[in-house]
Each structure stands twice: as structure tokens, then as C-alpha cells.
Amino acid sequence: MQPGTPTPTKECPLCGERMRRKDLELVDFIPGTAEKRRKKLSEWVCPECDYFEEIEKDEEGRLTNPDDPTGRQG
């Protein structure tokens, strides 16, 4: 996301509050080596009830929008 771009939101299916998108980077350390594997993922997080769901990616690595029937990111 670029600076100044509004944070995307989505309605929480449990409590109805606005969920926020959270971008994470997971780092796995491989035992016995100095190698690290990094994986970037995005998820929707509800600050009210702690519900979360991972944002899916399509085959080309683009984030999909489950609320859009065409699967495009809004």
C-alpha cells in the first residue's frame, strides 16, 4: 500500500464491526543452517472480537477480494 492510501476495511462476520487489513511477514529459521525462509501474508483482523481470516492469493500472487465475485482486489 502506498502512503496516504486509506486502509481497506471489511465487516466482521461475527460482531459486525469493521475489520482492518494487517500485513505480516513470517520468518522460519531452518535448524542447523543460517538459512531463513520468509513468507508474506495478509489477513483481516477484527479489533473488537479478535476474529481473523487470511486474505487469499490467486495463482499469480495477487490478493483476491472474497466480497467481489470477480475476485479482484478493491
N, CA, C and O atoms as a Tripos MOL2 file, in Angstrom:
@<TRIPOS>MOLECULE
protein
  296   295    74     0     0
PROTEIN
NO_CHARGES

@<TRIPOS>ATOM
      1 N           0.8280   -1.1760    0.0000 N.3       1 MET1
      2 CA          0.0000    0.0000    0.0000 C.3       1 MET1
      3 C           0.8780    1.2460    0.0000 C.2       1 MET1
      4 O           1.9530    1.2590    0.5990 O.2       1 MET1
      5 N           0.4200    2.2700   -0.6620 N.am      2 GLN2
      6 CA          1.1760    3.4980   -0.7320 C.3       2 GLN2
      7 C           0.7570    4.4350    0.3960 C.2       2 GLN2
      8 O          -0.3890    4.3970    0.8430 O.2       2 GLN2
      9 N           1.6930    5.2850    0.8630 N.am      3 PRO3
     10 CA          1.3410    6.2410    1.9050 C.3       3 PRO3
     11 C           0.2100    7.1400    1.4510 C.2       3 PRO3
     12 O           0.1640    7.5580    0.2940 O.2       3 PRO3
     13 N          -0.6990    7.4360    2.3590 N.am      4 GLY4
     14 CA         -1.8250    8.2870    2.0440 C.3       4 GLY4
     15 C          -3.0220    7.5320    1.5070 C.2       4 GLY4
     16 O          -4.0970    8.1110    1.3490 O.2       4 GLY4
     17 N          -2.8560    6.2310    1.2180 N.am      5 THR5
     18 CA         -3.9640    5.4110    0.7460 C.3       5 THR5
     19 C          -4.7910    4.9870    1.9490 C.2       5 THR5
     20 O          -4.2220    4.5270    2.9400 O.2       5 THR5
     21 N          -6.1160    5.1240    1.8990 N.am      6 PRO6
     22 CA         -6.9220    4.7110    3.0420 C.3       6 PRO6
     23 C          -6.8040    3.2010    3.2850 C.2       6 PRO6
     24 O          -6.7090    2.4120    2.3450 O.2       6 PRO6
     25 N          -6.8110    2.8260    4.5560 N.am      7 THR7
     26 CA         -6.7140    1.4180    4.9180 C.3       7 THR7
     27 C          -8.0050    0.7200    4.5350 C.2       7 THR7
     28 O          -9.0860    1.1740    4.9090 O.2       7 THR7
     29 N          -7.9090   -0.3950    3.7840 N.am      8 PRO8
     30 CA         -9.1280   -1.1050    3.4140 C.3       8 PRO8
     31 C          -9.7830   -1.7360    4.6390 C.2       8 PRO8
     32 O          -9.0960   -2.1590    5.5680 O.2       8 PRO8
     33 N         -11.1070   -1.7960    4.6360 N.am      9 THR9
     34 CA        -11.8360   -2.3940    5.7440 C.3       9 THR9
     35 C         -12.8570   -3.3840    5.2170 C.2       9 THR9
     36 O         -13.1930   -3.3840    4.0330 O.2       9 THR9
     37 N         -13.3400   -4.2190    6.1070 N.am     10 LYS10
     38 CA        -14.3250   -5.2370    5.7750 C.3      10 LYS10
     39 C         -15.1620   -5.4640    7.0310 C.2      10 LYS10
     40 O         -14.6620   -5.2940    8.1430 O.2      10 LYS10
     41 N         -16.4180   -5.8430    6.8690 N.am     11 GLU11
     42 CA        -17.2840   -6.0800    8.0240 C.3      11 GLU11
     43 C         -16.9980   -7.4530    8.6310 C.2      11 GLU11
     44 O         -16.8820   -8.4450    7.9130 O.2      11 GLU11
     45 N         -16.8860   -7.4990    9.9530 N.am     12 CYS12
     46 CA        -16.6450   -8.7540   10.6670 C.3      12 CYS12
     47 C         -17.9070   -9.6140   10.6330 C.2      12 CYS12
     48 O         -18.9910   -9.1260   10.9510 O.2      12 CYS12
     49 N         -17.7820  -10.9040   10.2470 N.am     13 PRO13
     50 CA        -18.9620  -11.7640   10.1940 C.3      13 PRO13
     51 C         -19.5010  -12.1460   11.5780 C.2      13 PRO13
     52 O         -20.6390  -12.6040   11.6840 O.2      13 PRO13
     53 N         -18.7030  -11.9680   12.6380 N.am     14 LEU14
     54 CA        -19.1540  -12.3380   13.9850 C.3      14 LEU14
     55 C         -19.8490  -11.1990   14.7220 C.2      14 LEU14
     56 O         -20.9380  -11.3790   15.2680 O.2      14 LEU14
     57 N         -19.2140  -10.0200   14.7370 N.am     15 CYS15
     58 CA        -19.7660   -8.9330   15.5510 C.3      15 CYS15
     59 C         -20.2470   -7.7250   14.7380 C.2      15 CYS15
     60 O         -20.9030   -6.8380   15.2840 O.2      15 CYS15
     61 N         -19.9270   -7.6820   13.4380 N.am     16 GLY16
     62 CA        -20.3900   -6.5840   12.5990 C.3      16 GLY16
     63 C         -19.5130   -5.3470   12.6180 C.2      16 GLY16
     64 O         -19.8050   -4.3870   11.9050 O.2      16 GLY16
     65 N         -18.4490   -5.3350   13.4080 N.am     17 GLU17
     66 CA        -17.5370   -4.1900   13.4370 C.3      17 GLU17
     67 C         -16.6560   -4.1910   12.1970 C.2      17 GLU17
     68 O         -16.6610   -5.1510   11.4260 O.2      17 GLU17
     69 N         -15.9020   -3.1180   12.0060 N.am     18 ARG18
     70 CA        -15.0060   -3.0300   10.8530 C.3      18 ARG18
     71 C         -13.6980   -3.7430   11.1470 C.2      18 ARG18
     72 O         -13.0370   -3.4860   12.1530 O.2      18 ARG18
     73 N         -13.3430   -4.6420   10.2430 N.am     19 MET19
     74 CA        -12.0640   -5.3380   10.3400 C.3      19 MET19
     75 C         -11.0160   -4.5270    9.5840 C.2      19 MET19
     76 O         -11.3490   -3.7650    8.6760 O.2      19 MET19
     77 N          -9.7680   -4.6910    9.9560 N.am     20 ARG20
     78 CA         -8.6720   -3.9850    9.3070 C.3      20 ARG20
     79 C          -7.7200   -4.9870    8.6880 C.2      20 ARG20
     80 O          -7.5570   -6.1030    9.1810 O.2      20 ARG20
     81 N          -7.1000   -4.5750    7.6100 N.am     21 ARG21
     82 CA         -6.1110   -5.4290    6.9560 C.3      21 ARG21
     83 C          -4.7770   -5.2990    7.6770 C.2      21 ARG21
     84 O          -4.3380   -4.1960    8.0020 O.2      21 ARG21
     85 N          -4.1460   -6.4300    7.9200 N.am     22 LYS22
     86 CA         -2.8560   -6.4550    8.5930 C.3      22 LYS22
     87 C          -1.8920   -7.2580    7.7250 C.2      22 LYS22
     88 O          -2.1720   -8.4070    7.3850 O.2      22 LYS22
     89 N          -0.7550   -6.6560    7.3650 N.am     23 ASP23
     90 CA          0.2650   -7.3300    6.5700 C.3      23 ASP23
     91 C           1.3410   -7.8560    7.5130 C.2      23 ASP23
     92 O           1.8440   -7.1240    8.3650 O.2      23 ASP23
     93 N           1.6860   -9.1240    7.3530 N.am     24 LEU24
     94 CA          2.6590   -9.7850    8.2200 C.3      24 LEU24
     95 C           3.7730  -10.4080    7.4040 C.2      24 LEU24
     96 O           3.6030  -10.7050    6.2210 O.2      24 LEU24
     97 N           4.9160  -10.6030    8.0470 N.am     25 GLU25
     98 CA          5.9990  -11.3640    7.4390 C.3      25 GLU25
     99 C           6.4220  -12.4230    8.4470 C.2      25 GLU25
    100 O           6.8880  -12.1060    9.5410 O.2      25 GLU25
    101 N           6.2520  -13.6860    8.0620 N.am     26 LEU26
    102 CA          6.6420  -14.7950    8.9150 C.3      26 LEU26
    103 C           8.0410  -15.2460    8.5190 C.2      26 LEU26
    104 O           8.3480  -15.3580    7.3320 O.2      26 LEU26
    105 N           8.8890  -15.5050    9.5090 N.am     27 VAL27
    106 CA         10.2470  -15.9490    9.2500 C.3      27 VAL27
    107 C          10.4300  -17.3200    9.8960 C.2      27 VAL27
    108 O          10.2620  -17.4760   11.1060 O.2      27 VAL27
    109 N          10.7750  -18.3090    9.0760 N.am     28 ASP28
    110 CA         11.0720  -19.6550    9.5660 C.3      28 ASP28
    111 C          12.5810  -19.8410    9.5400 C.2      28 ASP28
    112 O          13.2190  -19.6500    8.5050 O.2      28 ASP28
    113 N          13.1510  -20.2150   10.6850 N.am     29 PHE29
    114 CA         14.5710  -20.4980   10.7730 C.3      29 PHE29
    115 C          14.7760  -21.9940   10.5650 C.2      29 PHE29
    116 O          14.1140  -22.8070   11.2100 O.2      29 PHE29
    117 N          15.6810  -22.3590    9.6790 N.am     30 ILE30
    118 CA         15.9360  -23.7590    9.3810 C.3      30 ILE30
    119 C          17.0120  -24.2510   10.3370 C.2      30 ILE30
    120 O          18.1310  -23.7390   10.3230 O.2      30 ILE30
    121 N          16.6830  -25.2520   11.1800 N.am     31 PRO31
    122 CA         17.6560  -25.7400   12.1690 C.3      31 PRO31
    123 C          18.9390  -26.2490   11.5090 C.2      31 PRO31
    124 O          18.9060  -26.9100   10.4720 O.2      31 PRO31
    125 N          20.0660  -25.9230   12.1390 N.am     32 GLY32
    126 CA         21.3610  -26.3970   11.6540 C.3      32 GLY32
    127 C          21.9450  -25.5870   10.5190 C.2      32 GLY32
    128 O          23.0440  -25.8830   10.0490 O.2      32 GLY32
    129 N          21.2290  -24.5650   10.0670 N.am     33 THR33
    130 CA         21.7430  -23.7080    8.9910 C.3      33 THR33
    131 C          21.4810  -22.2540    9.3660 C.2      33 THR33
    132 O          20.7600  -21.9520   10.3160 O.2      33 THR33
    133 N          22.0780  -21.3840    8.6020 N.am     34 ALA34
    134 CA         21.8220  -19.9540    8.8040 C.3      34 ALA34
    135 C          20.6980  -19.4790    7.8870 C.2      34 ALA34
    136 O          20.4120  -18.2850    7.8070 O.2      34 ALA34
    137 N          20.0650  -20.4260    7.1980 N.am     35 GLU35
    138 CA         19.0310  -20.0830    6.2240 C.3      35 GLU35
    139 C          17.7130  -19.7040    6.9040 C.2      35 GLU35
    140 O          17.3100  -20.3030    7.9010 O.2      35 GLU35
    141 N          17.0620  -18.7010    6.3400 N.am     36 LYS36
    142 CA         15.7480  -18.2560    6.8010 C.3      36 LYS36
    143 C          14.8050  -18.2640    5.6080 C.2      36 LYS36
    144 O          15.2000  -17.9430    4.4880 O.2      36 LYS36
    145 N          13.5830  -18.6260    5.8560 N.am     37 ARG37
    146 CA         12.5520  -18.5390    4.8110 C.3      37 ARG37
    147 C          11.5340  -17.5120    5.2520 C.2      37 ARG37
    148 O          10.9960  -17.5750    6.3570 O.2      37 ARG37
    149 N          11.2830  -16.5700    4.3720 N.am     38 ARG38
    150 CA         10.3310  -15.5010    4.6750 C.3      38 ARG38
    151 C           9.0660  -15.7010    3.8660 C.2      38 ARG38
    152 O           9.1140  -16.0280    2.6800 O.2      38 ARG38
    153 N           7.9340  -15.5000    4.5240 N.am     39 LYS39
    154 CA          6.6450  -15.6110    3.8480 C.3      39 LYS39
    155 C           5.8170  -14.3950    4.2280 C.2      39 LYS39
    156 O           5.6250  -14.1070    5.4100 O.2      39 LYS39
    157 N           5.3270  -13.6810    3.2190 N.am     40 LYS40
    158 CA          4.4670  -12.5210    3.4710 C.3      40 LYS40
    159 C           3.0250  -12.9690    3.3540 C.2      40 LYS40
    160 O           2.6590  -13.7090    2.4400 O.2      40 LYS40
    161 N           2.2170  -12.5120    4.2850 N.am     41 LEU41
    162 CA          0.7970  -12.8010    4.2150 C.3      41 LEU41
    163 C           0.0160  -11.6230    4.7430 C.2      41 LEU41
    164 O           0.5240  -10.7960    5.5000 O.2      41 LEU41
    165 N          -1.2310  -11.5700    4.3240 N.am     42 SER42
    166 CA         -2.1370  -10.5090    4.7620 C.3      42 SER42
    167 C          -3.3620  -11.1590    5.3640 C.2      42 SER42
    168 O          -3.7930  -12.2280    4.9310 O.2      42 SER42
    169 N          -3.9190  -10.5020    6.3720 N.am     43 GLU43
    170 CA         -5.1290  -11.0350    6.9830 C.3      43 GLU43
    171 C          -6.0340   -9.9000    7.4350 C.2      43 GLU43
    172 O          -5.5850   -8.7790    7.6720 O.2      43 GLU43
    173 N          -7.3230  -10.2170    7.5510 N.am     44 TRP44
    174 CA         -8.3050   -9.2910    8.1060 C.3      44 TRP44
    175 C          -8.3750   -9.5770    9.6010 C.2      44 TRP44
    176 O          -8.4880  -10.7340   10.0040 O.2      44 TRP44
    177 N          -8.3080   -8.5290   10.4320 N.am     45 VAL45
    178 CA         -8.3420   -8.6760   11.8780 C.3      45 VAL45
    179 C          -9.4110   -7.7590   12.4490 C.2      45 VAL45
    180 O          -9.4610   -6.5740   12.1190 O.2      45 VAL45
    181 N         -10.2730   -8.3090   13.3140 N.am     46 CYS46
    182 CA        -11.2910   -7.5130   13.9810 C.3      46 CYS46
    183 C         -10.7540   -7.0890   15.3530 C.2      46 CYS46
    184 O         -10.4280   -7.9480   16.1720 O.2      46 CYS46
    185 N         -10.6560   -5.7840   15.6150 N.am     47 PRO47
    186 CA        -10.1320   -5.3320   16.9090 C.3      47 PRO47
    187 C         -11.1090   -5.5480   18.0640 C.2      47 PRO47
    188 O         -10.6980   -5.5180   19.2240 O.2      47 PRO47
    189 N         -12.3870   -5.7650   17.7720 N.am     48 GLU48
    190 CA        -13.3880   -5.9280   18.8260 C.3      48 GLU48
    191 C         -13.4570   -7.3510   19.3630 C.2      48 GLU48
    192 O         -13.4440   -7.5540   20.5770 O.2      48 GLU48
    193 N         -13.5300   -8.3450   18.4690 N.am     49 CYS49
    194 CA        -13.7320   -9.7260   18.9310 C.3      49 CYS49
    195 C         -12.5500  -10.6410   18.6220 C.2      49 CYS49
    196 O         -12.6270  -11.8400   18.8910 O.2      49 CYS49
    197 N         -11.4560  -10.1140   18.0630 N.am     50 ASP50
    198 CA        -10.2390  -10.8700   17.7450 C.3      50 ASP50
    199 C         -10.4270  -11.9250   16.6650 C.2      50 ASP50
    200 O          -9.5960  -12.8240   16.5370 O.2      50 ASP50
    201 N         -11.5140  -11.8350   15.8770 N.am     51 TYR51
    202 CA        -11.6930  -12.7230   14.7330 C.3      51 TYR51
    203 C         -10.6850  -12.3320   13.6640 C.2      51 TYR51
    204 O         -10.4000  -11.1480   13.4880 O.2      51 TYR51
    205 N         -10.1400  -13.3120   12.9490 N.am     52 PHE52
    206 CA         -9.2420  -13.0080   11.8400 C.3      52 PHE52
    207 C          -9.4200  -14.0430   10.7440 C.2      52 PHE52
    208 O          -9.8650  -15.1640   10.9940 O.2      52 PHE52
    209 N          -9.0660  -13.6540    9.5260 N.am     53 GLU53
    210 CA         -9.0640  -14.5760    8.3930 C.3      53 GLU53
    211 C          -7.9680  -14.1510    7.4310 C.2      53 GLU53
    212 O          -7.7450  -12.9600    7.2130 O.2      53 GLU53
    213 N          -7.2900  -15.1330    6.8600 N.am     54 GLU54
    214 CA         -6.2080  -14.8660    5.9230 C.3      54 GLU54
    215 C          -6.7820  -14.4150    4.5860 C.2      54 GLU54
    216 O          -7.8000  -14.9370    4.1320 O.2      54 GLU54
    217 N          -6.1300  -13.4490    3.9630 N.am     55 ILE55
    218 CA         -6.5290  -12.9790    2.6470 C.3      55 ILE55
    219 C          -5.8620  -13.8980    1.6310 C.2      55 ILE55
    220 O          -4.6390  -14.0440    1.6210 O.2      55 ILE55
    221 N          -6.6700  -14.5120    0.7830 N.am     56 GLU56
    222 CA         -6.1740  -15.4800   -0.1950 C.3      56 GLU56
    223 C          -5.4920  -14.7870   -1.3690 C.2      56 GLU56
    224 O          -5.8060  -13.6420   -1.6960 O.2      56 GLU56
    225 N          -4.5470  -15.5000   -2.0020 N.am     57 LYS57
    226 CA         -3.8850  -15.0180   -3.2110 C.3      57 LYS57
    227 C          -4.2490  -15.9420   -4.3640 C.2      57 LYS57
    228 O          -4.4800  -17.1370   -4.1730 O.2      57 LYS57
    229 N          -4.2970  -15.3640   -5.5740 N.am     58 ASP58
    230 CA         -4.5700  -16.1950   -6.7450 C.3      58 ASP58
    231 C          -3.2600  -16.7980   -7.2680 C.2      58 ASP58
    232 O          -2.2130  -16.6380   -6.6400 O.2      58 ASP58
    233 N          -3.3130  -17.4810   -8.3980 N.am     59 GLU59
    234 CA         -2.1470  -18.1680   -8.9420 C.3      59 GLU59
    235 C          -1.0080  -17.2140   -9.2970 C.2      59 GLU59
    236 O           0.1560  -17.6130   -9.2890 O.2      59 GLU59
    237 N          -1.3280  -15.9720   -9.6060 N.am     60 GLU60
    238 CA         -0.3090  -15.0010   -9.9970 C.3      60 GLU60
    239 C           0.2120  -14.1990   -8.8100 C.2      60 GLU60
    240 O           1.0040  -13.2750   -8.9960 O.2      60 GLU60
    241 N          -0.2150  -14.5320   -7.5960 N.am     61 GLY61
    242 CA          0.2860  -13.8580   -6.4140 C.3      61 GLY61
    243 C          -0.4630  -12.6060   -6.0330 C.2      61 GLY61
    244 O          -0.0790  -11.9200   -5.0860 O.2      61 GLY61
    245 N          -1.5580  -12.2820   -6.7720 N.am     62 ARG62
    246 CA         -2.3410  -11.0920   -6.4290 C.3      62 ARG62
    247 C          -3.3360  -11.4550   -5.3400 C.2      62 ARG62
    248 O          -3.8560  -12.5700   -5.3020 O.2      62 ARG62
    249 N          -3.5950  -10.4970   -4.4510 N.am     63 LEU63
    250 CA         -4.5820  -10.7100   -3.4020 C.3      63 LEU63
    251 C          -5.9650  -10.7080   -4.0150 C.2      63 LEU63
    252 O          -6.2630   -9.8940   -4.8890 O.2      63 LEU63
    253 N          -6.8060  -11.6130   -3.5630 N.am     64 THR64
    254 CA         -8.1710  -11.6550   -4.0620 C.3      64 THR64
    255 C          -9.0960  -11.0720   -3.0170 C.2      64 THR64
    256 O          -8.7890  -11.0700   -1.8250 O.2      64 THR64
    257 N         -10.2290  -10.5800   -3.4770 N.am     65 ASN65
    258 CA        -11.2150   -9.9810   -2.5960 C.3      65 ASN65
    259 C         -12.4090  -10.9290   -2.5360 C.2      65 ASN65
    260 O         -13.1390  -11.0390   -3.5210 O.2      65 ASN65
    261 N         -12.6350  -11.6210   -1.4100 N.am     66 PRO66
    262 CA        -13.7300  -12.5830   -1.3500 C.3      66 PRO66
    263 C         -15.1110  -11.9550   -1.4590 C.2      66 PRO66
    264 O         -16.0770  -12.6680   -1.7320 O.2      66 PRO66
    265 N         -15.2410  -10.6380   -1.2550 N.am     67 ASP67
    266 CA        -16.5300   -9.9750   -1.3530 C.3      67 ASP67
    267 C         -16.8620   -9.5820   -2.7920 C.2      67 ASP67
    268 O         -18.0020   -9.2190   -3.0840 O.2      67 ASP67
    269 N         -15.8820   -9.6510   -3.6900 N.am     68 ASP68
    270 CA        -16.0730   -9.2930   -5.0870 C.3      68 ASP68
    271 C         -16.1840  -10.5770   -5.9020 C.2      68 ASP68
    272 O         -15.2330  -11.3600   -5.9170 O.2      68 ASP68
    273 N         -17.3170  -10.8300   -6.5870 N.am     69 PRO69
    274 CA        -17.4810  -12.0860   -7.3160 C.3      69 PRO69
    275 C         -16.4560  -12.2830   -8.4300 C.2      69 PRO69
    276 O         -16.2380  -13.4140   -8.8630 O.2      69 PRO69
    277 N         -15.8150  -11.1960   -8.9110 N.am     70 THR70
    278 CA        -14.7930  -11.3490   -9.9360 C.3      70 THR70
    279 C         -13.4550  -11.6980   -9.3340 C.2      70 THR70
    280 O         -12.5340  -12.0780  -10.0570 O.2      70 THR70
    281 N         -13.3220  -11.5760   -7.9920 N.am     71 GLY71
    282 CA        -12.0680  -11.9130   -7.3140 C.3      71 GLY71
    283 C         -11.0150  -10.8350   -7.3650 C.2      71 GLY71
    284 O          -9.8680  -11.0690   -6.9840 O.2      71 GLY71
    285 N         -11.3870   -9.6440   -7.8320 N.am     72 ARG72
    286 CA        -10.4120   -8.5610   -7.9240 C.3      72 ARG72
    287 C         -10.2520   -7.8570   -6.5910 C.2      72 ARG72
    288 O         -11.1990   -7.7780   -5.8080 O.2      72 ARG72
    289 N          -9.0680   -7.3500   -6.3320 N.am     73 GLN73
    290 CA         -8.8050   -6.5820   -5.1170 C.3      73 GLN73
    291 C          -9.3740   -5.1950   -5.2980 C.2      73 GLN73
    292 O          -9.1820   -4.5740   -6.3430 O.2      73 GLN73
    293 N         -10.0870   -4.6930   -4.2700 N.am     74 GLY74
    294 CA        -10.7470   -3.3870   -4.3560 C.3      74 GLY74
    295 C          -9.8780   -2.2960   -4.1430 C.2      74 GLY74
    296 O         -10.3100   -1.1440   -4.1880 O.2      74 GLY74
@<TRIPOS>BOND
     1     1     2 1
     2     2     3 1
     3     3     4 2
     4     3     5 am
     5     5     6 1
     6     6     7 1
     7     7     8 2
     8     7     9 am
     9     9    10 1
    10    10    11 1
    11    11    12 2
    12    11    13 am
    13    13    14 1
    14    14    15 1
    15    15    16 2
    16    15    17 am
    17    17    18 1
    18    18    19 1
    19    19    20 2
    20    19    21 am
    21    21    22 1
    22    22    23 1
    23    23    24 2
    24    23    25 am
    25    25    26 1
    26    26    27 1
    27    27    28 2
    28    27    29 am
    29    29    30 1
    30    30    31 1
    31    31    32 2
    32    31    33 am
    33    33    34 1
    34    34    35 1
    35    35    36 2
    36    35    37 am
    37    37    38 1
    38    38    39 1
    39    39    40 2
    40    39    41 am
    41    41    42 1
    42    42    43 1
    43    43    44 2
    44    43    45 am
    45    45    46 1
    46    46    47 1
    47    47    48 2
    48    47    49 am
    49    49    50 1
    50    50    51 1
    51    51    52 2
    52    51    53 am
    53    53    54 1
    54    54    55 1
    55    55    56 2
    56    55    57 am
    57    57    58 1
    58    58    59 1
    59    59    60 2
    60    59    61 am
    61    61    62 1
    62    62    63 1
    63    63    64 2
    64    63    65 am
    65    65    66 1
    66    66    67 1
    67    67    68 2
    68    67    69 am
    69    69    70 1
    70    70    71 1
    71    71    72 2
    72    71    73 am
    73    73    74 1
    74    74    75 1
    75    75    76 2
    76    75    77 am
    77    77    78 1
    78    78    79 1
    79    79    80 2
    80    79    81 am
    81    81    82 1
    82    82    83 1
    83    83    84 2
    84    83    85 am
    85    85    86 1
    86    86    87 1
    87    87    88 2
    88    87    89 am
    89    89    90 1
    90    90    91 1
    91    91    92 2
    92    91    93 am
    93    93    94 1
    94    94    95 1
    95    95    96 2
    96    95    97 am
    97    97    98 1
    98    98    99 1
    99    99   100 2
   100    99   101 am
   101   101   102 1
   102   102   103 1
   103   103   104 2
   104   103   105 am
   105   105   106 1
   106   106   107 1
   107   107   108 2
   108   107   109 am
   109   109   110 1
   110   110   111 1
   111   111   112 2
   112   111   113 am
   113   113   114 1
   114   114   115 1
   115   115   116 2
   116   115   117 am
   117   117   118 1
   118   118   119 1
   119   119   120 2
   120   119   121 am
   121   121   122 1
   122   122   123 1
   123   123   124 2
   124   123   125 am
   125   125   126 1
   126   126   127 1
   127   127   128 2
   128   127   129 am
   129   129   130 1
   130   130   131 1
   131   131   132 2
   132   131   133 am
   133   133   134 1
   134   134   135 1
   135   135   136 2
   136   135   137 am
   137   137   138 1
   138   138   139 1
   139   139   140 2
   140   139   141 am
   141   141   142 1
   142   142   143 1
   143   143   144 2
   144   143   145 am
   145   145   146 1
   146   146   147 1
   147   147   148 2
   148   147   149 am
   149   149   150 1
   150   150   151 1
   151   151   152 2
   152   151   153 am
   153   153   154 1
   154   154   155 1
   155   155   156 2
   156   155   157 am
   157   157   158 1
   158   158   159 1
   159   159   160 2
   160   159   161 am
   161   161   162 1
   162   162   163 1
   163   163   164 2
   164   163   165 am
   165   165   166 1
   166   166   167 1
   167   167   168 2
   168   167   169 am
   169   169   170 1
   170   170   171 1
   171   171   172 2
   172   171   173 am
   173   173   174 1
   174   174   175 1
   175   175   176 2
   176   175   177 am
   177   177   178 1
   178   178   179 1
   179   179   180 2
   180   179   181 am
   181   181   182 1
   182   182   183 1
   183   183   184 2
   184   183   185 am
   185   185   186 1
   186   186   187 1
   187   187   188 2
   188   187   189 am
   189   189   190 1
   190   190   191 1
   191   191   192 2
   192   191   193 am
   193   193   194 1
   194   194   195 1
   195   195   196 2
   196   195   197 am
   197   197   198 1
   198   198   199 1
   199   199   200 2
   200   199   201 am
   201   201   202 1
   202   202   203 1
   203   203   204 2
   204   203   205 am
   205   205   206 1
   206   206   207 1
   207   207   208 2
   208   207   209 am
   209   209   210 1
   210   210   211 1
   211   211   212 2
   212   211   213 am
   213   213   214 1
   214   214   215 1
   215   215   216 2
   216   215   217 am
   217   217   218 1
   218   218   219 1
   219   219   220 2
   220   219   221 am
   221   221   222 1
   222   222   223 1
   223   223   224 2
   224   223   225 am
   225   225   226 1
   226   226   227 1
   227   227   228 2
   228   227   229 am
   229   229   230 1
   230   230   231 1
   231   231   232 2
   232   231   233 am
   233   233   234 1
   234   234   235 1
   235   235   236 2
   236   235   237 am
   237   237   238 1
   238   238   239 1
   239   239   240 2
   240   239   241 am
   241   241   242 1
   242   242   243 1
   243   243   244 2
   244   243   245 am
   245   245   246 1
   246   246   247 1
   247   247   248 2
   248   247   249 am
   249   249   250 1
   250   250   251 1
   251   251   252 2
   252   251   253 am
   253   253   254 1
   254   254   255 1
   255   255   256 2
   256   255   257 am
   257   257   258 1
   258   258   259 1
   259   259   260 2
   260   259   261 am
   261   261   262 1
   262   262   263 1
   263   263   264 2
   264   263   265 am
   265   265   266 1
   266   266   267 1
   267   267   268 2
   268   267   269 am
   269   269   270 1
   270   270   271 1
   271   271   272 2
   272   271   273 am
   273   273   274 1
   274   274   275 1
   275   275   276 2
   276   275   277 am
   277   277   278 1
   278   278   279 1
   279   279   280 2
   280   279   281 am
   281   281   282 1
   282   282   283 1
   283   283   284 2
   284   283   285 am
   285   285   286 1
   286   286   287 1
   287   287   288 2
   288   287   289 am
   289   289   290 1
   290   290   291 1
   291   291   292 2
   292   291   293 am
   293   293   294 1
   294   294   295 1
   295   295   296 2
@<TRIPOS>SUBSTRUCTURE
     1 MET1         2 RESIDUE 1 A MET
     2 GLN2         6 RESIDUE 1 A GLN
     3 PRO3        10 RESIDUE 1 A PRO
     4 GLY4        14 RESIDUE 1 A GLY
     5 THR5        18 RESIDUE 1 A THR
     6 PRO6        22 RESIDUE 1 A PRO
     7 THR7        26 RESIDUE 1 A THR
     8 PRO8        30 RESIDUE 1 A PRO
     9 THR9        34 RESIDUE 1 A THR
    10 LYS10       38 RESIDUE 1 A LYS
    11 GLU11       42 RESIDUE 1 A GLU
    12 CYS12       46 RESIDUE 1 A CYS
    13 PRO13       50 RESIDUE 1 A PRO
    14 LEU14       54 RESIDUE 1 A LEU
    15 CYS15       58 RESIDUE 1 A CYS
    16 GLY16       62 RESIDUE 1 A GLY
    17 GLU17       66 RESIDUE 1 A GLU
    18 ARG18       70 RESIDUE 1 A ARG
    19 MET19       74 RESIDUE 1 A MET
    20 ARG20       78 RESIDUE 1 A ARG
    21 ARG21       82 RESIDUE 1 A ARG
    22 LYS22       86 RESIDUE 1 A LYS
    23 ASP23       90 RESIDUE 1 A ASP
    24 LEU24       94 RESIDUE 1 A LEU
    25 GLU25       98 RESIDUE 1 A GLU
    26 LEU26      102 RESIDUE 1 A LEU
    27 VAL27      106 RESIDUE 1 A VAL
    28 ASP28      110 RESIDUE 1 A ASP
    29 PHE29      114 RESIDUE 1 A PHE
    30 ILE30      118 RESIDUE 1 A ILE
    31 PRO31      122 RESIDUE 1 A PRO
    32 GLY32      126 RESIDUE 1 A GLY
    33 THR33      130 RESIDUE 1 A THR
    34 ALA34      134 RESIDUE 1 A ALA
    35 GLU35      138 RESIDUE 1 A GLU
    36 LYS36      142 RESIDUE 1 A LYS
    37 ARG37      146 RESIDUE 1 A ARG
    38 ARG38      150 RESIDUE 1 A ARG
    39 LYS39      154 RESIDUE 1 A LYS
    40 LYS40      158 RESIDUE 1 A LYS
    41 LEU41      162 RESIDUE 1 A LEU
    42 SER42      166 RESIDUE 1 A SER
    43 GLU43      170 RESIDUE 1 A GLU
    44 TRP44      174 RESIDUE 1 A TRP
    45 VAL45      178 RESIDUE 1 A VAL
    46 CYS46      182 RESIDUE 1 A CYS
    47 PRO47      186 RESIDUE 1 A PRO
    48 GLU48      190 RESIDUE 1 A GLU
    49 CYS49      194 RESIDUE 1 A CYS
    50 ASP50      198 RESIDUE 1 A ASP
    51 TYR51      202 RESIDUE 1 A TYR
    52 PHE52      206 RESIDUE 1 A PHE
    53 GLU53      210 RESIDUE 1 A GLU
    54 GLU54      214 RESIDUE 1 A GLU
    55 ILE55      218 RESIDUE 1 A ILE
    56 GLU56      222 RESIDUE 1 A GLU
    57 LYS57      226 RESIDUE 1 A LYS
    58 ASP58      230 RESIDUE 1 A ASP
    59 GLU59      234 RESIDUE 1 A GLU
    60 GLU60      238 RESIDUE 1 A GLU
    61 GLY61      242 RESIDUE 1 A GLY
    62 ARG62      246 RESIDUE 1 A ARG
    63 LEU63      250 RESIDUE 1 A LEU
    64 THR64      254 RESIDUE 1 A THR
    65 ASN65      258 RESIDUE 1 A ASN
    66 PRO66      262 RESIDUE 1 A PRO
    67 ASP67      266 RESIDUE 1 A ASP
    68 ASP68      270 RESIDUE 1 A ASP
    69 PRO69      274 RESIDUE 1 A PRO
    70 THR70      278 RESIDUE 1 A THR
    71 GLY71      282 RESIDUE 1 A GLY
    72 ARG72      286 RESIDUE 1 A ARG
    73 GLN73      290 RESIDUE 1 A GLN
    74 GLY74      294 RESIDUE 1 A GLY
